[in-house]
């Protein structure tokens, strides 16, 4: 039994099968694995790009949020300032209105007092003018009333 001859006769198909497996492996590599790897790499790149875009969008949104919060804070401060200004203006208007009403009341009071004093003076003049006549009538009635007629 010749071992080499036995191997050559019975096992000659082993290198052929190994060569065929190698050829199929190379064909599969170029026909299947490379395109699949290419698709997987493209997918990974798109995922990475999407992730980067997502991070960029998040950073931009945070910046915009900070900007909006700053503008909102500034607007609230401005609104508070305007509210205080309006409150002061209303208070000043209220005070001026009260001053005007008080002045008008004082003017009317002075006018009424002057009218009252004038009326009092006229009434006094009229009473002084009518007093002698009334006194005479009263005296006449007293004198006539005391003596029987």
C-alpha positions, 0 to 999 in steps of 0.5 A: 500500500502505497500511501502517496499513491493512495492519497493521489488516487482517492484524495485528488478531489480535495484540492479541487474542492478547496479551489472551488471553495476559494473561487466561490468565496471570492465570487461571494465576496465580490458579488454579495459581501462587498455590496452588503458591506457597502450598503451597511457602510452607507447606512452607518454614514447616514446614521452618523450624519443624522446623529450629527445633524440632530446634535447640531439642531439640538444645539441650535434649538438650545441657542434659540431657546436661550435667545427667546428666554432672554428676549422674553425676560427683556420684554417682561422687564419692559412691560413692568417698566411700562406698567409702572410708568402707566401706574405713575401717570394714572396716579399723577392724573388722579392727583391732578384731578383731585387738585382740580376738583378741590380748587373748583370746590374752593372757588365755588365755596368762595363764590357761594360765600361771597353770594351769601355775604352779598345776599346778607348785606342786601337783606340787612339793607332791606331790613334797615330800610323796612325797620323804621316802618315796621317799628312805627306800625308796631308802636302804633299797634301797641299804642292803639292796642293799649287804649280802648277805642 
